[in-house]
Amino acid sequence: MARLVLWDIDHTLIDTRGVGRELSAAAFEETLGQSMRRQARIDGITEPVIFRETAKLHGLATDRADFERFAHALADGHVRRAADLRERGHALPGAATALDALDAVGVRQTVVSGNIRPVAQTKLSVFGLDQHIIWELGAFGEDDDVRAELVRLCLRRAGTAASDAVLIGDTPADVEGAHANGVRVIAVASGRSDEATLRGAGAETVLSDLCDTEPLVKLVRGDGQ
């Protein structure tokens, strides 16, 4: 039985419905003094990489200090516009029930996300999805540029073997980051990657959504494997 679930956030548990991009654009302009005309690829990518690659699209070179200013502005923006997030975004179907059900069977739950931690906390708290998350075990965008390293860091913080963990996410990058550390994956085709793409990336299991709670819990527990 998996003793630890590593959750991705965006398009796995929630959808900000465009508010996240607006907040990134505002933080980008506040940090670099230039409007964000384009944004680099974001699916499965960590926040420092998105910021750096987006700046390059605008002909700008950045350093860690620039990212730290951006991260501060981004975190503040999410707090200020929490009401917009709640109104325009939503928790994905089955997310709350899945979190509750896994907690009920004694599975520890945390987050492995390209988001910086303050943004991750705001996003989940806005939709009431934070109560079972053990934040100090998680790994976030400010911890490393590479998702596989975030998974490794999370396992270390949790004191958990890869065989006792499962990652739930919606992108090939989630699958690759987990498998680089020997962690099993339950992929959810609730984002931009369809079931065929996720299976092609090597996901052991692919679900269309989180709505069927009982099968999800059995998958996490490894029943029948």
Secondary structure, DSSP 4 states (H G I P E B T S, - for coil): --SEEEE--BTTTEE-TTHHHHHHHHHHHHHHSS--------TT--HHHHHHHHHHHTT----HHHHHHHHHHHHHHHHHTHHHHHHH-EEPTTHHHHHHHHHHTT-EEEEB-SS-HHHHHHHHHHTT--TTB-GGG-B-TTT-S-HHHHHHHHHHHHT--GGGEEEEESSHHHHHHHHTTT-EEEEE-SSSS-HHHHHHTT-SEEES-S--HHHHHHHHHTTT-
